[in-house]
Amino acid sequence: MIEIKPATLVNAREIAKANSKTFTVPTQESLDLLRGGDLVKVCTGGERFWVMIANKEVTDTGIVYIGCIDNQLVCTADHGLRCGNLIQLRQENIYDIIFPVQKEPRLKNNTDIN
C-alpha cells in the first residue's frame, strides 16, 4: 500500500491576499491546466519545496492532488517530510508552477492527468 505522508501546508492564496503588492500565486487558469508530471511549489511554513503532481481528484470540497516531493529538504526534523514522500495538496497550497515542455497541447478542464 502506498503511504501518503501527512503534511501541513500553508495557504498561498491567503498570503497573496495579505501581501497583494509583493506576493503572487498562479492564476486559476494555470491551476486548471495542472496534470501529471507538472511541478508545483508548496510550503510547510518553514520550508518551500517542489512536488511533482502524480494524481488529481475532483471532490465535493475541491480538487485534491497527490504528488511526490521532488527536492532534498533541510527542515525534515521540523515537519518529517523527505524527498520522495507522497503528500496531498490542494490548489490553495500552490505557490508556483513549472510546466515541462509539452509535445501535446494542454486541454482546459482535462481531469485525466495520468
Secondary structure, DSSP 4 states (H G I P E B T S, - for coil): -PPEEP-----HHHHHHHTTTT-----HHHHHT--TT-EEEEE-SS-EEEEEEEEEEEETTEEEEEEEE-S--S-HHHH---TT-EEEEEGGG--EEEPPP-SS---TT-----
